[in-house]
Amino acid sequence: MRHNEEVVNEQLADKLPWPVERSRFDSPHVKANLLLQAHFARAPLPMSDYVTDLKSVLDQALRILQAAVECGGRDYPRSPPRDQPRLPCRPWWTSRPTPAGCTRRSAR
């Protein structure tokens, strides 16, 4: 977190689909959340430093997801437990076409 970034984070949060805790704009966890939301929503980032930060968050996110899959067991990617919901193929707030490899049913 840089000096006075909580103000920029608050402005960015107002443009994104999912709310964040308003009292925590100075938290690096909230900033990572906002950067990921902006990436998936294809929202413009407020300054070039945020582009660099987003690249760092995305690089780390892949390792975190890989660790989650490994902790979930070998069969997790092929057969998740019935009580665990699958990730959607596209975000609910966009009306863009369904990506290749996803069916209309799995994108709902």
MODELLER restraints for C-alpha pairs under 7 A, 6 or more apart:
rsr = mdl.restraints
at = mdl.atoms
rsr.add(forms.Gaussian(group=physical.xy_distance, feature=features.Distance(at['CA:1:A'], at['CA:28:A']), mean=6.19, stdev=0.5))
rsr.add(forms.Gaussian(group=physical.xy_distance, feature=features.Distance(at['CA:6:A'], at['CA:25:A']), mean=4.78, stdev=0.5))
rsr.add(forms.Gaussian(group=physical.xy_distance, feature=features.Distance(at['CA:6:A'], at['CA:26:A']), mean=4.83, stdev=0.5))
rsr.add(forms.Gaussian(group=physical.xy_distance, feature=features.Distance(at['CA:9:A'], at['CA:25:A']), mean=5.99, stdev=0.5))
rsr.add(forms.Gaussian(group=physical.xy_distance, feature=features.Distance(at['CA:9:A'], at['CA:31:A']), mean=6.65, stdev=0.5))
rsr.add(forms.Gaussian(group=physical.xy_distance, feature=features.Distance(at['CA:10:A'], at['CA:25:A']), mean=6.33, stdev=0.5))
rsr.add(forms.Gaussian(group=physical.xy_distance, feature=features.Distance(at['CA:13:A'], at['CA:19:A']), mean=6.97, stdev=0.5))
rsr.add(forms.Gaussian(group=physical.xy_distance, feature=features.Distance(at['CA:13:A'], at['CA:34:A']), mean=6.54, stdev=0.5))
rsr.add(forms.Gaussian(group=physical.xy_distance, feature=features.Distance(at['CA:16:A'], at['CA:37:A']), mean=6.71, stdev=0.5))
rsr.add(forms.Gaussian(group=physical.xy_distance, feature=features.Distance(at['CA:16:A'], at['CA:38:A']), mean=6.64, stdev=0.5))
rsr.add(forms.Gaussian(group=physical.xy_distance, feature=features.Distance(at['CA:24:A'], at['CA:30:A']), mean=6.76, stdev=0.5))
rsr.add(forms.Gaussian(group=physical.xy_distance, feature=features.Distance(at['CA:32:A'], at['CA:57:A']), mean=6.48, stdev=0.5))
rsr.add(forms.Gaussian(group=physical.xy_distance, feature=features.Distance(at['CA:35:A'], at['CA:54:A']), mean=5.77, stdev=0.5))
rsr.add(forms.Gaussian(group=physical.xy_distance, feature=features.Distance(at['CA:38:A'], at['CA:44:A']), mean=6.99, stdev=0.5))
rsr.add(forms.Gaussian(group=physical.xy_distance, feature=features.Distance(at['CA:45:A'], at['CA:51:A']), mean=6.78, stdev=0.5))
rsr.add(forms.Gaussian(group=physical.xy_distance, feature=features.Distance(at['CA:69:A'], at['CA:76:A']), mean=6.45, stdev=0.5))
rsr.add(forms.Gaussian(group=physical.xy_distance, feature=features.Distance(at['CA:88:A'], at['CA:106:A']), mean=6.68, stdev=0.5))
rsr.add(forms.Gaussian(group=physical.xy_distance, feature=features.Distance(at['CA:88:A'], at['CA:107:A']), mean=5.54, stdev=0.5))
rsr.add(forms.Gaussian(group=physical.xy_distance, feature=features.Distance(at['CA:89:A'], at['CA:102:A']), mean=6.17, stdev=0.5))
rsr.add(forms.Gaussian(group=physical.xy_distance, feature=features.Distance(at['CA:89:A'], at['CA:106:A']), mean=6.65, stdev=0.5))
rsr.add(forms.Gaussian(group=physical.xy_distance, feature=features.Distance(at['CA:89:A'], at['CA:107:A']), mean=4.93, stdev=0.5))
rsr.add(forms.Gaussian(group=physical.xy_distance, feature=features.Distance(at['CA:90:A'], at['CA:98:A']), mean=6.64, stdev=0.5))
rsr.add(forms.Gaussian(group=physical.xy_distance, feature=features.Distance(at['CA:90:A'], at['CA:107:A']), mean=5.92, stdev=0.5))
rsr.add(forms.Gaussian(group=physical.xy_distance, feature=features.Distance(at['CA:98:A'], at['CA:104:A']), mean=6.80, stdev=0.5))
rsr.add(forms.Gaussian(group=physical.xy_distance, feature=features.Distance(at['CA:98:A'], at['CA:107:A']), mean=6.78, stdev=0.5))
